[in-house]
Amino acid sequence: MRNIHTDEITKNIKEMCIEANLHLAKDVVNAITKAEQTEESDIGKKILGQLQENMDIAQKEDIPICQDTGMAIVFLKIGQDVHIDGIAIEDAINEGIRQGYTEGYLRKSVVKDPLIRENTKDNTPGVIHYEIVPGDKIEITVAPKGFGSENMSRVCMLKPADGIEGVKEAVLETVKLAGPNACPPMVIGVGIGGSFEKCAILAKKALTRNLEEPSSIPYVQELEEELLKKINQLGFGPGGLGGRNTALGVNIETYPTHIAGLPVAINICCHVNRHVKRIL
């Protein structure tokens, strides 16, 4: 049994919220650089250059990459041999988010009630997903999610007979409906299987996977490559102003499902696909 104090969790969450908003992950940076090199549209190439310039300024000046610093999404894989000392873990996580967004001067975008709309003024609470795994470590992933692209996402409850072609159609239709509203070039997270809520979590988790690491399942990897190619033939391009780079990547996660269903979730992210991972 290994003891981990919640003070350590809070400290890391705080640092990760700031890091994710100021410094884009290397895989996403590489994807944007590659997109500029392959873009055929003059305006598209110019926009991709501006995105890189914006990232450079954010890094040098320690300011957010995007004005929408997102709602904090936190994934925790907690080893079953870990004992957590201190306050309630959820309180510790939200305290880390509060400190990160207030001390890091990040925009606070969370409202206390979805209908009354009063701002909580510290970007809490976050959306937290827990998973108990073997071992004596805690893996934390913080993924601030902006809502311009989040609002373009969908869950589609397909029939089993729709099959893989139905999945392709659902993804492509969602991207078409999103168009320029999702701030392309986008990253597309897709969850297939499970249940109504499980496929949505899979899609969100897919966005945190390194774009340079394709699925380990051969047919899923082929599907990722095919969908990316088809999405980039839609012509929306960078900023929605035309071009071949509408998406930087498509990441797909799957899970077993019921014989009567084929749930599919498409979680769209703009080019500012933020995610930071640490292991305690």
C-alpha positions as CSV (number, residue, x, y, z in Angstrom):
1,M,0.0,0.0,0.0
2,R,1.3,3.4,-1.0
3,N,0.0,6.7,0.6
4,I,-0.5,9.8,-1.6
5,H,-1.7,13.0,0.1
6,T,-4.4,15.1,-1.6
7,D,-2.1,18.1,-1.3
8,E,0.1,16.5,-4.0
9,I,-2.9,15.9,-6.2
10,T,-4.1,19.5,-5.8
11,K,-0.6,20.9,-6.6
12,N,-0.3,18.8,-9.7
13,I,-3.8,19.6,-11.0
14,K,-3.1,23.3,-10.5
15,E,0.2,23.1,-12.5
16,M,-1.4,21.0,-15.2
17,C,-4.3,23.4,-15.7
18,I,-1.9,26.2,-16.3
19,E,0.5,24.1,-18.5
20,A,-2.2,22.8,-20.7
21,N,-3.5,26.3,-21.5
22,L,-0.1,27.8,-22.2
23,H,1.7,25.1,-24.0
24,L,0.2,22.9,-26.7
25,A,1.3,19.2,-26.6
26,K,4.1,18.3,-29.0
27,D,2.0,16.0,-31.1
28,V,-0.5,18.7,-31.9
29,V,2.2,21.2,-32.6
30,N,3.8,18.7,-35.0
31,A,0.5,18.1,-36.7
32,I,-0.1,21.8,-37.3
33,T,3.5,22.2,-38.7
34,K,2.9,19.3,-41.0
35,A,-0.5,20.7,-42.1
36,E,1.1,24.0,-43.1
37,Q,3.7,22.2,-45.2
38,T,1.0,20.2,-47.1
39,E,-1.6,22.9,-47.4
40,E,-2.4,23.9,-51.0
41,S,-4.6,26.9,-50.3
42,D,-2.7,30.2,-49.9
43,I,-5.2,31.5,-47.3
44,G,-5.1,28.1,-45.5
45,K,-1.3,28.1,-45.4
46,K,-1.4,31.7,-44.0
47,I,-3.9,30.8,-41.3
48,L,-1.8,27.8,-40.2
49,G,1.3,30.0,-40.1
50,Q,-0.7,32.4,-37.8
51,L,-1.7,29.5,-35.6
52,Q,2.0,28.6,-35.1
53,E,2.9,32.3,-34.5
54,N,0.1,32.4,-31.8
55,M,1.5,29.3,-30.1
56,D,5.0,30.8,-30.1
57,I,3.7,34.0,-28.5
58,A,1.8,32.0,-25.9
59,Q,4.8,30.0,-24.9
60,K,7.2,33.0,-24.8
61,E,4.8,35.3,-23.0
62,D,3.2,32.7,-20.7
63,I,-0.3,33.6,-21.9
64,P,-3.1,31.2,-22.9
65,I,-3.1,29.8,-26.5
66,C,-6.8,30.6,-26.7
67,Q,-9.1,33.0,-24.9
68,D,-11.5,30.1,-24.2
69,T,-9.4,28.3,-21.5
70,G,-12.1,25.7,-21.3
71,M,-13.9,23.6,-18.8
72,A,-11.5,21.4,-16.9
73,I,-11.9,17.7,-17.8
74,V,-9.9,15.4,-15.5
75,F,-9.3,11.7,-16.1
76,L,-7.9,9.7,-13.1
77,K,-6.5,6.2,-13.2
78,I,-6.1,5.3,-9.5
79,G,-4.1,2.2,-8.6
80,Q,-6.0,-0.1,-6.2
81,D,-2.9,-0.3,-4.0
82,V,-3.0,3.5,-3.4
83,H,-4.3,5.0,-0.1
84,I,-5.3,8.6,-0.4
85,D,-4.7,10.7,2.6
86,G,-6.2,14.2,3.3
87,I,-9.5,15.7,2.1
88,A,-12.0,14.1,-0.2
89,I,-10.3,13.5,-3.6
90,E,-13.0,15.4,-5.5
91,D,-12.5,18.4,-3.3
92,A,-8.7,18.2,-3.9
93,I,-9.2,18.0,-7.6
94,N,-11.5,21.0,-7.7
95,E,-9.2,23.0,-5.4
96,G,-6.4,22.3,-7.9
97,I,-8.6,23.6,-10.7
98,R,-9.6,26.7,-8.6
99,Q,-5.9,27.5,-7.9
100,G,-4.8,26.9,-11.5
101,Y,-7.5,29.1,-13.0
102,T,-7.3,31.9,-10.5
103,E,-3.5,32.1,-9.9
104,G,-2.8,31.4,-13.6
105,Y,-5.2,34.2,-14.7
106,L,-7.1,31.9,-16.9
107,R,-10.7,32.8,-18.0
108,K,-13.4,31.4,-15.8
109,S,-16.1,29.9,-17.9
110,V,-18.1,27.6,-15.6
111,V,-21.6,28.5,-14.4
112,K,-23.1,27.1,-11.2
113,D,-26.4,26.1,-12.7
114,P,-27.0,25.3,-16.5
115,L,-30.1,27.5,-16.6
116,I,-29.6,30.2,-14.0
117,R,-26.1,30.8,-15.4
118,E,-24.3,32.4,-12.5
119,N,-20.5,32.2,-12.9
120,T,-18.7,30.3,-10.2
121,K,-15.7,32.7,-10.7
122,D,-13.0,30.0,-10.3
123,N,-13.9,27.6,-13.2
124,T,-15.0,24.8,-10.8
125,P,-16.3,22.3,-10.7
126,G,-14.4,20.2,-13.3
127,V,-15.8,17.1,-15.0
128,I,-14.0,14.2,-13.4
129,H,-13.8,10.6,-14.6
130,Y,-12.4,7.9,-12.3
131,E,-10.9,4.5,-13.1
132,I,-9.6,2.0,-10.7
133,V,-6.6,0.1,-12.1
134,P,-3.9,-2.3,-10.8
135,G,-0.8,-0.8,-9.2
136,D,0.2,1.9,-6.7
137,K,0.3,5.0,-8.8
138,I,-2.2,7.7,-9.9
139,E,-2.3,8.8,-13.5
140,I,-3.8,12.2,-14.0
141,T,-4.8,13.7,-17.4
142,V,-6.1,17.2,-17.5
143,A,-7.8,18.3,-20.7
144,P,-9.3,21.8,-20.7
145,K,-12.1,21.7,-23.3
146,G,-13.4,24.8,-25.2
147,F,-17.0,24.9,-26.0
148,G,-17.0,26.3,-29.6
149,S,-16.1,22.8,-30.8
150,E,-17.8,21.0,-27.9
151,N,-21.1,22.4,-29.0
152,M,-20.6,20.8,-32.4
153,S,-20.3,17.3,-30.9
154,R,-22.9,14.5,-31.1
155,V,-24.0,11.1,-29.8
156,C,-25.7,8.9,-32.4
157,M,-27.5,5.7,-31.4
158,L,-27.1,3.7,-34.6
159,K,-28.7,0.3,-35.3
160,P,-26.3,-2.7,-35.5
161,A,-27.3,-3.1,-39.2
162,D,-25.8,0.3,-39.9
163,G,-22.4,-1.2,-39.3
164,I,-19.1,0.4,-40.1
165,E,-20.6,2.4,-43.0
166,G,-23.1,3.9,-40.6
167,V,-20.3,4.9,-38.3
168,K,-18.4,6.6,-41.2
169,E,-21.6,8.5,-42.2
170,A,-22.2,9.7,-38.6
171,V,-18.7,11.0,-38.3
172,L,-18.7,12.8,-41.7
173,E,-22.2,14.2,-41.2
174,T,-21.1,15.6,-37.8
175,V,-18.0,17.3,-39.2
176,K,-20.1,18.7,-42.1
177,L,-22.6,20.2,-39.6
178,A,-19.7,21.6,-37.6
179,G,-18.0,23.2,-40.6
180,P,-16.1,26.4,-39.6
181,N,-17.9,26.7,-36.3
182,A,-15.5,24.2,-34.7
183,C,-12.4,26.3,-35.5
184,P,-10.7,24.0,-37.9
185,P,-8.3,22.3,-38.3
186,M,-10.0,20.0,-35.9
187,V,-9.1,16.9,-33.9
188,I,-11.9,14.3,-34.0
189,G,-12.4,11.9,-31.1
190,V,-14.8,9.0,-31.8
191,G,-16.2,6.5,-29.3
192,I,-17.8,3.4,-30.6
193,G,-19.7,0.9,-28.4
194,G,-20.7,0.7,-24.8
195,S,-23.8,2.6,-23.9
196,F,-25.2,6.1,-24.5
197,E,-22.9,7.6,-21.9
198,K,-19.9,5.3,-22.3
199,C,-19.4,6.1,-26.0
200,A,-19.3,9.8,-25.1
201,I,-16.6,9.3,-22.5
202,L,-14.6,7.2,-25.0
203,A,-14.8,10.0,-27.6
204,K,-13.6,12.5,-25.0
205,K,-10.8,10.2,-23.9
206,A,-9.8,9.6,-27.6
207,L,-8.9,13.3,-27.8
208,T,-6.2,12.9,-25.2
209,R,-4.4,10.2,-27.2
210,N,-1.2,11.2,-28.9
211,L,-2.0,12.0,-32.6
212,E,1.3,10.2,-33.5
213,E,0.1,6.9,-31.9
214,P,-2.6,5.3,-34.1
215,S,-5.0,2.6,-32.7
216,S,-3.4,-0.7,-31.9
217,I,-6.4,-2.5,-33.5
218,P,-5.7,-2.9,-37.2
219,Y,-9.3,-2.2,-38.5
220,V,-9.7,0.8,-36.2
221,Q,-6.4,2.2,-37.5
222,E,-7.5,1.8,-41.0
223,L,-10.8,3.5,-40.1
224,E,-8.9,6.4,-38.5
225,E,-6.9,6.9,-41.7
226,E,-9.9,6.6,-44.0
227,L,-12.0,9.1,-42.0
228,L,-9.1,11.6,-41.8
229,K,-8.7,11.4,-45.6
230,K,-12.4,11.9,-46.3
231,I,-12.7,14.7,-43.8
232,N,-9.8,16.5,-45.4
233,Q,-11.6,16.2,-48.8
234,L,-14.6,18.2,-47.5
235,G,-12.8,21.4,-48.3
236,F,-13.5,23.5,-45.2
237,G,-9.8,23.9,-44.5
238,P,-8.0,26.0,-41.9
239,G,-10.4,28.6,-40.3
240,G,-13.2,27.3,-42.5
241,L,-11.9,29.4,-45.4
242,G,-11.0,26.6,-47.7
243,G,-8.2,24.1,-48.1
244,R,-7.2,20.5,-47.6
245,N,-6.5,20.5,-43.8
246,T,-9.9,20.4,-42.2
247,A,-8.7,18.0,-39.5
248,L,-5.3,17.2,-37.9
249,G,-6.3,13.7,-36.8
250,V,-9.0,11.2,-36.0
251,N,-8.7,9.1,-32.9
252,I,-11.1,6.2,-32.3
253,E,-11.7,4.2,-29.1
254,T,-14.0,1.2,-29.0
255,Y,-15.8,-0.8,-26.2
256,P,-18.1,-3.9,-26.2
257,T,-21.8,-3.2,-26.6
258,H,-25.2,-4.8,-26.5
259,I,-26.5,-7.0,-29.3
260,A,-29.2,-4.5,-30.1
261,G,-27.2,-1.3,-30.3
262,L,-24.3,0.6,-31.9
263,P,-23.7,3.8,-30.0
264,V,-21.3,6.3,-31.6
265,A,-20.1,9.6,-30.1
266,I,-18.2,12.2,-32.1
267,N,-16.4,14.7,-29.9
268,I,-14.9,17.5,-31.9
269,C,-12.0,19.7,-30.7
270,C,-10.5,22.7,-32.3
271,H,-6.8,22.9,-33.2
272,V,-6.1,23.8,-29.5
273,N,-6.4,20.2,-28.4
274,R,-5.1,20.6,-24.9
275,H,-4.1,17.7,-22.7
276,V,-1.4,17.1,-20.1
277,K,-0.6,13.8,-18.3
278,R,1.3,13.1,-15.1
279,I,1.9,10.0,-13.0
280,L,2.1,10.3,-9.2
